[in-house]
Amino acid sequence: MADDKYSQRVRGKMASTGRSKKADSMRKMNSKETLRGEDHDYGAVFVEGPTSVNATDLEVGENVELGSSKPWFQGRRVVELDVLARSMNCEKCSSWLRLSDIKDEVIYGMASFLYISCPSSACQHISLVPTGKKSNGKGFDINYKVCLAMINAGMGPSHVNNFLTGCNIPPVDASTLRKKQKELAPVIIEAAEASCKEAQREELECSECSELEGSFDAG
């Protein structure tokens, strides 16, 4: 019969009562929900997830981050204040929404949709609030702006994400930037060709208007 002080098991091995108590206390500490407030606390644990999101309804792509893996209150965001202010009303009862009532966030590149619960106890409807503009039913404008800025600065997706990570802003998936770059390529080429033609036209006009004068000394 085993001695009482070796009546507990730790990692499959017999352990003394004192070591067993320490192991139990460590398990309790690790099981607690620890949410730290550091600026770059990327390793924080978030146990209780907010309202779940149906990915099939949102047509989620590779660049979308769902659920509680990255809580909405961590890091910084790029927000268009005018768009956010005009969207902070309940879709059902038109009550004013509060950012403190955010239940979930779905990130689309540099923008996101916020799921905000109505503060009215009689409503409790969850509204979908965008953080930026969307033109012609396509993607968020900010994602196209980031791609244009990346091209103008001569940068690549890795450089952009290194910069965003340094600012504690959720990085953009590289596939998203490449996709936007392909969409913008015809527009950029067309604008470059138009600019070249305009420069040629102006140069031709200047050459036609200028008259060269020469003086000759016959001696």
PAZAPA-4460 file (N, C-alpha, C; in steps of 0.05 Angstrom, whole numbers, plus 32768, in hexadecimal, padded with zeros to 4 digits):
% residues 219
    n_x    n_y    n_z   ca_x   ca_y   ca_z    c_x    c_y    c_z   seq   type   mol
   8011   7FE8   8000   8000   8000   8000   8012   8019   8000     1      M     A
   800B   802B   7FEF   801C   8043   7FEC   801A   8055   8004     2      A     A
   802F   8063   800A   802F   8076   8020   801C   808D   801A     3      D     A
   8010   8099   8030   7FFC   80AE   802C   8009   80C7   801F     4      D     A
   8023   80CC   8025   802F   80E4   8019   8035   80E1   7FFC     5      K     A
   8032   80C9   7FF1   8035   80C4   7FD4   801B   80BA   7FC7     6      Y     A
   8005   80C5   7FD2   7FEB   80BC   7FC9   7FE1   80CB   7FB0     7      S     A
   7FEF   80E0   7FA7   7FE6   80F0   7F91   7FF9   80EB   7F79     8      Q     A
   7FEF   80EF   7F61   7FFF   80EC   7F49   8001   8108   7F3B     9      R     A
   8019   810E   7F32   801F   8126   7F22   802D   811D   7F09    10      V     A
   8020   8123   7EF2   802B   811A   7ED8   802F   80FC   7ED7    11      R     A
   801C   80ED   7EE3   801D   80D0   7EE1   802F   80C3   7EF5    12      G     A
   803D   80D2   7F06   804F   80C7   7F19   8046   80CD   7F36    13      K     A
   804D   80BA   7F48   8046   80BF   7F64   8056   80D7   7F6E    14      M     A
   8048   80E9   7F7D   8055   8101   7F87   804C   8105   7FA4    15      A     A
   805C   8114   7FB2   8056   8119   7FCE   803F   812C   7FD0    16      S     A
   8033   812D   7FE8   801B   813E   7FEC   8022   815B   7FE7    17      T     A
   803A   8164   7FF0   8041   8180   7FEC   8044   8187   7FCE    18      G     A
   8051   8176   7FBF   8054   817B   7FA2   8039   817A   7F94    19      R     A
   8028   8168   7F9E   800D   8166   7F92   7FFD   817F   7F96    20      S     A
   7FFF   818B   7FAE   7FF1   81A4   7FB4   7FFB   81BA   7FA2    21      K     A
   8015   81BB   7F9E   8021   81D0   7F8D   8017   81CD   7F70    22      K     A
   8015   81B4   7F67   800C   81AF   7F4C   7FEF   81B7   7F49    23      A     A
   7FDF   81B1   7F5E   7FC2   81B9   7F5D   7FBF   81D7   7F5C    24      D     A
   7FCF   81E5   7F6C   7FCD   8202   7F6D   7FD6   820E   7F52    25      S     A
   7FEA   8202   7F45   7FF3   820C   7F2B   7FDD   8208   7F16    26      M     A
   7FD0   81F1   7F17   7FBA   81EB   7F04   7FA4   81FF   7F07    27      R     A
   7F9D   8206   7F21   7F88   8219   7F26   7F90   8235   7F1B    28      K     A
   7FA9   823C   7F1F   7FB2   8256   7F15   7FB1   8257   7EF7    29      M     A
   7FB9   8242   7EE9   7FB9   8241   7ECC   7F9D   8240   7EC0    30      N     A
   7F8A   8235   7ED0   7F6F   8233   7EC6   7F5F   824D   7EC8    31      S     A
   7F6A   8261   7ED7   7F5C   827A   7EDA   7F5E   828A   7EC0    32      K     A
   7F4A   829A   7EBB   7F4A   82AC   7EA4   7F5B   82C4   7EA9    33      E     A
   7F72   82C5   7E9D   7F84   82DB   7EA1   7F84   82ED   7E89    34      T     A
   7F7C   8305   7E8C   7F7C   8319   7E77   7F8D   8331   7E80    35      L     A
   7FA3   8334   7E73   7FB6   8349   7E7B   7FB1   8362   7E6B    36      R     A
   7FBA   8379   7E76   7FB6   8392   7E68   7FCE   839E   7E5A    37      G     A
   7FE3   838E   7E56   7FFB   8398   7E49   7FF4   83A0   7E2C    38      E     A
   8004   83B2   7E22   7FFF   83BC   7E07   8002   83A7   7DF2    39      D     A
   8017   8396   7DF5   801D   8382   7DE1   801A   8366   7DED    40      H     A
   8005   8361   7DFB   8001   8347   7E08   7FF3   8334   7DF4    41      D     A
   8003   8329   7DE2   7FF8   8318   7DCD   7FF2   82FC   7DD8    42      Y     A
   7FFD   82F5   7DEF   7FF9   82DB   7DFA   7FE3   82D9   7E0F    43      G     A
   7FD3   82EE   7E11   7FBE   82ED   7E25   7FAA   82D7   7E1F    44      A     A
   7F9E   82CC   7E35   7F8B   82B7   7E32   7F6F   82C2   7E34    45      V     A
   7F5E   82BA   7E22   7F42   82C3   7E22   7F31   82AA   7E21    46      F     A
   7F25   82A2   7E37   7F17   8288   7E39   7EFA   828A   7E30    47      V     A
   7EEB   829D   7E3B   7ECF   829F   7E34   7ECC   82AE   7E1A    48      E     A
   7EC4   82A0   7E05   7EC1   82AD   7DEC   7EA7   82BC   7DEA    49      G     A
   7EA6   82D2   7DDB   7E8D   82E2   7DD7   7E7A   82D3   7DC5    50      P     A
   7E65   82E1   7DBC   7E51   82D5   7DAB   7E5F   82CA   7D92    51      T     A
   7E58   82B1   7D8C   7E65   82A4   7D75   7E5C   82B0   7D5B    52      S     A
   7E6D   82AE   7D46   7E67   82B9   7D2C   7E64   82A2   7D18    53      V     A
   7E4F   82A3   7D08   7E4C   828F   7CF3   7E5C   8296   7CDB    54      N     A
   7E72   8287   7CD7   7E84   828E   7CC1   7E78   828B   7CA6    55      A     A
   7E65   8278   7CA3   7E59   8274   7C88   7E47   828C   7C80    56      T     A
   7E3A   8298   7C94   7E2A   82AF   7C8E   7E3A   82C8   7C86    57      D     A
   7E53   82C9   7C90   7E63   82E1   7C8B   7E76   82DD   7C73    58      L     A
   7E76   82C6   7C68   7E88   82BF   7C52   7EA5   82C6   7C5A    59      E     A
   7EAD   82BA   7C6F   7EC7   82C0   7C7A   7EDE   82B5   7C68    60      V     A
   7EF2   82C6   7C65   7F09   82BE   7C55   7F21   82B8   7C66    61      G     A
   7F38   82B5   7C5A   7F50   82AE   7C69   7F5A   82C6   7C7A    62      E     A
   7F52   82DE   7C73   7F5B   82F5   7C81   7F4A   82FD   7C99    63      N     A
   7F37   82EC   7CA0   7F24   82F3   7CB5   7F2C   82E3   7CCE    64      V     A
   7F2C   82F0   7CE5   7F31   82E3   7CFE   7F18   82E3   7D0F    65      E     A
   7F10   82CB   7D17   7EF7   82C8   7D25   7EFC   82BF   7D42    66      L     A
   7EE7   82C4   7D53   7EE6   82B9   7D6D   7EF8   82C6   7D81    67      G     A
   7EFF   82B8   7D96   7F0C   82C3   7DAD   7F2B   82C0   7DAC    68      S     A
   7F36   82B8   7D96   7F53   82B4   7D94   7F61   82CF   7D98    69      S     A
   7F55   82E4   7D8D   7F60   82FF   7D91   7F49   8311   7D9A    70      K     A
   7F45   8316   7DB4   7F2F   8326   7DBE   7F2F   8341   7DB2    71      P     A
   7F17   834C   7DAF   7F14   8366   7DA2   7F22   837D   7DB1    72      W     A
   7F25   837A   7DCC   7F30   8390   7DDB   7F4F   838F   7DDC    73      F     A
   7F5C   837D   7DCE   7F79   837D   7DCC   7F83   838C   7DB4    74      Q     A
   7F98   839B   7DB8   7FA4   83A9   7DA1   7F96   83C2   7D99    75      G     A
   7F9E   83CD   7D82   7F92   83E6   7D77   7F84   83E0   7D5D    76      R     A
   7F73   83F3   7D55   7F64   83F0   7D3C   7F65   840A   7D2C    77      R     A
   7F62   8408   7D12   7F5F   841F   7D01   7F41   8423   7CFC    78      V     A
   7F36   8439   7D06   7F19   843D   7D05   7F12   8457   7CF8    79      V     A
   7EFF   8457   7CE6   7EF4   8470   7CDA   7EDE   847A   7CEC    80      E     A
   7EE3   8490   7CFA   7ED1   8499   7D0F   7EB6   84A0   7D04    81      L     A
   7EB5   84AC   7CEC   7E9B   84B4   7CE1   7E8A   849B   7CDC    82      D     A
   7E96   8486   7CD0   7E87   846E   7CCB   7E7D   8461   7CE5    83      V     A
   7E8F   8460   7CF9   7E88   8454   7D12   7E72   8464   7D20    84      L     A
   7E73   847E   7D20   7E5F   848F   7D2D   7E44   848B   7D21    85      A     A
   7E43   8489   7D06   7E29   8486   7CF8   7E1D   846A   7CFB    86      R     A
   7E2D   8457   7D04   7E24   843C   7D06   7E1E   8433   7D23    87      S     A
   7E22   8445   7D36   7E1E   843D   7D52   7E01   8440   7D5B    88      M     A
   7DEF   8435   7D4C   7DD3   8433   7D53   7DCA   8416   7D50    89      N     A
   7DB9   840D   7D62   7DAE   83F2   7D60   7D9E   83EF   7D46    90      C     A
   7DA3   83D9   7D38   7D95   83D4   7D1F   7D78   83CE   7D23    91      E     A
   7D70   83C7   7D3C   7D54   83C0   7D41   7D44   83D6   7D4E    92      K     A
   7D4F   83E2   7D63   7D40   83F7   7D72   7D4C   8412   7D70    93      C     A
   7D62   8416   7D62   7D70   8430   7D5E   7D7B   843C   7D77    94      S     A
   7D7E   842C   7D8C   7D8B   8436   7DA5   7DA9   843A   7DA0    95      S     A
   7DB5   844D   7DAF   7DD1   8452   7DAC   7DE1   843A   7DB6    96      W     A
   7DF5   8431   7DA7   7E06   841B   7DAF   7E1E   8425   7DBE    97      L     A
   7E2A   8414   7DCE   7E42   841A   7DDD   7E58   8407   7DD6    98      R     A
   7E70   8412   7DD4   7E87   8401   7DCE   7E8D   83ED   7DE4    99      L     A
   7E85   83F3   7DFC   7E89   83E1   7E12   7E77   83C8   7E10   100      S     A
   7E64   83C8   7DFE   7E52   83B2   7DFA   7E5A   83A0   7DE2   101      D     A
   7E73   83A3   7DD9   7E7C   8392   7DC3   7E7D   8375   7DCC   102      I     A
   7E72   8364   7DBB   7E72   8347   7DC2   7E86   8337   7DB1   103      K     A
   7E8C   8341   7D9A   7E9F   8332   7D88   7EA9   8344   7D72   104      D     A
   7EBD   833C   7D65   7EC9   834B   7D4F   7ED2   8338   7D39   105      E     A
   7ECB   833F   7D20   7ED5   832F   7D09   7EE7   8342   7CF9   106      V     A
   7F00   833A   7CF6   7F14   834C   7CEA   7F16   8345   7CCC   107      I     A
   7F15   835A   7CBB   7F19   8358   7C9F   7F30   836A   7C97   108      Y     A
   7F48   835F   7C98   7F60   8370   7C92   7F64   8385   7CA7   109      G     A
   7F63   839E   7C9E   7F67   83B5   7CB1   7F4D   83BE   7CBD   110      M     A
   7F36   83B4   7CB3   7F1C   83BC   7CBD   7F0F   83A5   7CCC   111      A     A
   7EF8   83A9   7CD7   7EEA   8394   7CE5   7ECD   839B   7CE8   112      S     A
   7EBE   8386   7CEF   7EA2   8389   7CF7   7EA0   8384   7D15   113      F     A
   7E93   8396   7D23   7E8F   8393   7D40   7E72   8389   7D45   114      L     A
   7E70   8376   7D56   7E56   836C   7D5F   7E50   8379   7D7A   115      Y     A
   7E3D   838C   7D79   7E37   839B   7D91   7E1A   8396   7D9A   116      I     A
   7E17   838F   7DB4   7DFD   8389   7DBF   7DEE   83A3   7DC7   117      S     A
   7DD5   83A4   7DC1   7DC4   83BB   7DC8   7DC3   83BD   7DE7   118      C     A
   7DC7   83D6   7DF1   7DC6   83D9   7E0F   7DAA   83D7   7E1A   119      P     A
   7D96   83D9   7E09   7D7A   83D8   7E13   7D73   83BB   7E1C   120      S     A
   7D6A   83B9   7E34   7D63   839E   7E3F   7D4C   8391   7E30   121      S     A
   7D3B   83A2   7E23   7D25   8397   7E14   7D2C   838E   7DF8   122      A     A
   7D44   8395   7DEF   7D4C   838F   7DD4   7D62   837A   7DD3   123      C     A
   7D7A   8381   7DDD   7D91   836F   7DDD   7D99   8365   7DC2   124      Q     A
   7D91   8374   7DAD   7D99   836C   7D92   7DB6   8372   7D8D   125      H     A
   7DC4   8360   7D7F   7DE0   8364   7D78   7DE3   836F   7D5C   126      I     A
   7DEE   8387   7D5A   7DF0   8395   7D41   7E0D   8391   7D36   127      S     A
   7E0E   8392   7D1B   7E28   838F   7D0D   7E32   83AB   7D06   128      L     A
   7E48   83B4   7D11   7E52   83CF   7D0E   7E6D   83CE   7D00   129      V     A
   7E6F   83DB   7CE8   7E89   83DB   7CDA   7E9B   83F1   7CE5   130      P     A
   7EB5   83ED   7CE3   7EC8   8401   7CEC   7ED3   8412   7CD5   131      T     A
   7ECA   840D   7CBC   7ED3   841C   7CA5   7EC0   841A   7C8E   132      G     A
   7EC5   842A   7C79   7EB4   842B   7C62   7EB9   8414   7C4F   133      K     A
   7EA3   840C   7C41   7EA5   83F8   7C2C   7E99   8405   7C13   134      K     A
   7EA8   8405   7BFD   7E9F   8411   7BE4   7E95   83FD   7BD0   135      S     A
   7E7D   8402   7BC5   7E71   83F2   7BB0   7E6E   83D5   7BB8   136      N     A
   7E68   83D0   7BD2   7E64   83B5   7BDB   7E7C   83A4   7BDC   137      G     A
   7E94   83AF   7BD7   7EAC   839F   7BD8   7EB9   83A0   7BF3   138      K     A
   7ED3   839B   7BF5   7EE0   839B   7C0E   7EE2   83B6   7C1B   139      G     A
   7EED   83B7   7C33   7EF1   83D0   7C41   7F06   83E1   7C32   140      F     A
   7F00   83FB   7C32   7F12   840E   7C24   7F2E   840E   7C30   141      D     A
   7F30   840B   7C4A   7F4A   840C   7C57   7F5D   83F7   7C4D   142      I     A
   7F52   83E0   7C46   7F64   83CA   7C3C   7F70   83D1   7C20   143      N     A
   7F60   83E0   7C10   7F6B   83E9   7BF6   7F7F   83FF   7BFB   144      Y     A
   7F7A   8411   7C0F   7F8C   8426   7C15   7FA7   841B   7C1F   145      K     A
   7FA6   8407   7C2F   7FBF   83FA   7C39   7FCF   83EE   7C22   146      V     A
   7FC1   83E2   7C10   7FCF   83D6   7BF9   7FDC   83EB   7BE8   147      C     A
   7FCE   8401   7BE3   7FD9   8418   7BD3   7FF1   8424   7BE1   148      L     A
   7FEF   8427   7BFC   8005   8432   7C0B   801D   841F   7C0A   149      A     A
   8018   8405   7C0B   802D   83F2   7C09   803C   83F4   7BEF   150      M     A
   802D   83F7   7BD9   8039   83F9   7BBE   8049   8413   7BBB   151      I     A
   803D   8429   7BC4   804A   8443   7BC2   8064   8444   7BD3   152      N     A
   8064   8437   7BE9   807C   8437   7BFA   8090   8422   7BF2   153      A     A
   808A   8412   7BDE   809C   83FD   7BD6   80A0   83E7   7BEA   154      G     A
   808A   83E1   7BF9   808B   83CD   7C0E   807E   83B4   7C05   155      M     A
   8081   839F   7C16   8073   8386   7C11   8061   837F   7C29   156      G     A
   8051   836A   7C27   803F   8363   7C3D   804D   835F   7C57   157      P     A
   8065   8353   7C57   8074   834E   7C70   807C   8369   7C7D   158      S     A
   8084   837D   7C6D   808B   8397   7C78   8072   83A4   7C84   159      H     A
   805C   83A2   7C77   8043   83AE   7C81   803B   83A2   7C9C   160      V     A
   803C   8388   7C9D   8035   837A   7CB6   8048   837E   7CCC   161      N     A
   8062   8381   7CC6   8075   8388   7CDB   806F   83A3   7CE7   162      N     A
   8068   83B6   7CD5   8061   83D1   7CDF   8048   83D0   7CF0   163      F     A
   8033   83C1   7CE7   801A   83C0   7CF6   801E   83B2   7D11   164      L     A
   802E   839D   7D11   8033   838E   7D2A   8042   83A0   7D3E   165      T     A
   8054   83B0   7D34   8062   83C3   7D45   804F   83D8   7D51   166      G     A
   803A   83DE   7D43   8026   83F1   7D4D   8010   83E3   7D5D   167      C     A
   8012   83C9   7D61   7FFE   83B9   7D6F   7FE3   83BA   7D61   168      N     A
   7FE4   83BA   7D47   7FCB   83B8   7D36   7FCA   839D   7D2A   169      I     A
   7FB3   838F   7D2A   7FB2   8375   7D1D   7FBC   8375   7D01   170      P     A
   7FCF   8364   7CFA   7FDB   8364   7CDF   7FC7   835A   7CCA   171      P     A
   7FCC   8362   7CB1   7FBB   835A   7C9B   7FC7   8340   7C8F   172      V     A
   7FB6   832D   7C88   7FBF   8315   7C7C   7FCC   831B   7C61   173      D     A
   7FE3   830F   7C5C   7FF2   8314   7C43   7FE1   830E   7C2B   174      A     A
   7FD0   82FA   7C2C   7FBF   82F3   7C15   7FAB   8309   7C0F   175      S     A
   7FA2   8317   7C24   7F90   832E   7C20   7F9E   8344   7C11   176      T     A
   7FB6   834B   7C19   7FC5   8360   7C0B   7FCB   8359   7BEE   177      L     A
   7FD2   8340   7BE9   7FD7   8337   7BCE   7FBE   8338   7BBD   178      R     A
   7FA7   8331   7BC9   7F8E   8331   7BBB   7F86   834E   7BB3   179      K     A
   7F89   8360   7BC6   7F83   837C   7BC1   7F96   8388   7BAC   180      K     A
   7FAF   837F   7BAD   7FC3   8388   7B99   7FBB   8380   7B7D   181      Q     A
   7FB1   8367   7B7A   7FA8   835E   7B60   7F90   836E   7B56   182      K     A
   7F7E   8374   7B69   7F66   8383   7B61   7F6E   83A0   7B59   183      E     A
   7F82   83AB   7B66   7F8A   83C7   7B60   7F9D   83C9   7B48   184      L     A
   7FA9   83B3   7B40   7FBE   83B4   7B2B   7FB4   83C1   7B12   185      A     A
   7F9C   83B9   7B07   7F92   83C6   7AEE   7F8E   83E3   7AF1   186      P     A
   7F84   83EC   7B08   7F7F   8408   7B0D   7F99   8417   7B0E   187      V     A
   7FAD   840C   7B1B   7FC7   8419   7B1E   7FD4   841C   7B02   188      I     A
   7FD3   8406   7AF2   7FDF   8407   7AD7   7FD1   841C   7AC6   189      I     A
   7FB6   841D   7AC8   7FA7   8430   7AB8   7FAE   844D   7AC0   190      E     A
   7FB1   8451   7ADA   7FB8   846C   7AE4   7FD4   8474   7ADB   191      A     A
   7FE6   8460   7ADB   8002   8466   7AD3   8003   846D   7AB5   192      A     A
   7FF4   845E   7AA5   7FF4   8463   7A88   7FE7   847F   7A82   193      E     A
   7FD2   8485   7A90   7FC5   84A0   7A8D   7FD8   84B6   7A95   194      A     A
   7FE8   84B2   7AAA   7FFB   84C6   7AB3   8011   84CA   7A9F   195      S     A
   801A   84B4   7A93   8030   84B5   7A7E   8026   84C4   7A66   196      C     A
   800D   84BE   7A5D   8002   84CC   7A46   7FFE   84EA   7A4B   197      K     A
   7FF6   84F0   7A63   7FF2   850D   7A6A   800D   851B   7A6A   198      E     A
   8022   850E   7A74   803D   851A   7A75   8047   851D   7A58   199      A     A
   8042   850A   7A47   804B   850D   7A2B   803C   8524   7A1D   200      Q     A
   8022   8526   7A23   8013   853C   7A16   801D   8557   7A1F   201      R     A
   8022   855A   7A39   802C   8574   7A43   8048   857A   7A38   202      E     A
   8058   8566   7A35   8073   856A   7A2A   8071   8572   7A0D   203      E     A
   805F   8566   79FE   805B   856D   79E2   8051   8589   79DF   204      L     A
   803E   8591   79F0   8034   85AD   79EF   804A   85C1   79F5   205      E     A
   805B   85BB   7A08   8071   85CD   7A0F   8085   85CF   79F8   206      C     A
   808A   85B9   79EA   809E   85BA   79D4   8093   85C9   79BD   207      S     A
   8078   85C8   79B8   806C   85D6   79A2   806A   85F4   79A7   208      E     A
   8066   85FC   79C0   8063   8618   79C7   807D   8627   79C8   209      C     A
   8092   8619   79CF   80AC   8627   79D2   80B9   862B   79B7   210      S     A
   80C3   8643   79B3   80D1   864A   799A   80EE   864F   79A0   211      E     A
   80FF   8642   7991   811C   8645   7995   8126   865C   7984   212      L     A
   8135   866D   7990   8141   8684   7981   815F   8680   7980   213      E     A
   816B   8686   796A   8188   8685   7967   8193   869E   795A   214      G     A
   81AA   86A6   7962   81B7   86BE   7956   81D1   86B5   7948   215      S     A
   81D4   86BF   7931   81EC   86B8   7922   81FC   86D1   791C   216      F     A
   8215   86D0   7921   8227   86E7   791B   8237   86E0   7901   217      D     A
   822F   86EE   78EB   823C   86E8   78D2   8258   86F3   78D0   218      A     A
   825F   8705   78E2   827A   870F   78E3   827F   8726   78D0   219      G     A
***
